[in-house]
Amino acid sequence: MVQDEPKGEVVAKSDAPREKKPNFFQRIAIFIRQVFAELRKVVTPTRQELLKFTAVVLGFVVVMMAVVYGLDVLFVWITTVVFGVPGGATP
């Protein structure tokens, strides 16, 4: 493993001989450093973007609820036609 100096990231060197695996605590430290390096790359959305993304998600949820409700009504109708009304009187 080679440590990239400017950002402190740990990367594998392709032409280097195979090095010994770091111990448990070193691996935890490397993992935490990599997590913080990734978190520095995160971009917080603006308020307008956040509202737009929220509207898109809510719209998608409403559409999927309508699809599931429609399928539920369809399957209830099909089972009623096939099996009849339970305990119902026949005309």
Secondary structure, DSSP 8 states (H G I E B T S, - for coil): -EE-TTT--EE--TTS-------HHHHHHHHHHHHHHHHHT-----HHHHHHHHHHHHHHHHHHHHHHHHHHHHHHHHHHHHH--TT----
